[in-house]
Amino acid sequence: METLRHIVVLVHIIGFAVLFGAWAVQAFGGERKLTRLMDIGVGIAGVAGLALAAPWGISWEPGTSFYIKVGVKAVVLIIIGTLVGTGVARQKRGQAVAPAVFWLVGILTLANAGMGVIWR
């Protein structure tokens, strides 16, 4: 069961990598657009994150702080998904995405990963 949990952790990290990697390519490539690939990364990270929050039946017993962490990370992911989704929709209509929204996606993505690693 623990091996399966580790596989889900890997998928969760891949979701983060897709989201942050797509953002970094746009940030340092000069266009600064939100892409469909970022939407896919949010989806992968979100589904895998929810799977990780489920009880796995292993000997480790999560405490209250674990569930607070999961809740905070879920809220941040929902905000990221909202920003990316509305930004992609605006771009489809020919409107530009505000630079603050673009940079906020990257900052929140990095903050969410930081919470996952540092908050114990």
C-alpha positions, 0 to 999 in steps of 0.5 A: 500500500505504501508503494502505491502511495509513493506512486501517487506522490510521484504523480503529484510532483509531476503535476507540479512540474507540468504547472511550474515548468509551463509557467517558467517557460512562458515567464522566461520565454518572453510571451507571458501567457497562460497556457492549456498545459498549465490547466493540465498541471493544475488538474494532475496536481489537484487529483493526486493531492486529493488522493494523497489526503485520503486515508491509506491504511498504513501505520502512519496516523496524520495529526490535525496539522496535516488536515490543516495543511491539506486544506490550505494547499487545496485553497491555494490550488483552487485559486491557482486553477481559477487564475489560470482558467480565467486567464486562458479564457480571456486569452481565447477572447483576444484579451490580455492577461494582467501581468500581476495575474501571470506572476501570481500564478508562479508565486502561488505555485511555488508557495504551494510546493514550499508548503508541501515540503516545509510544513510538517 
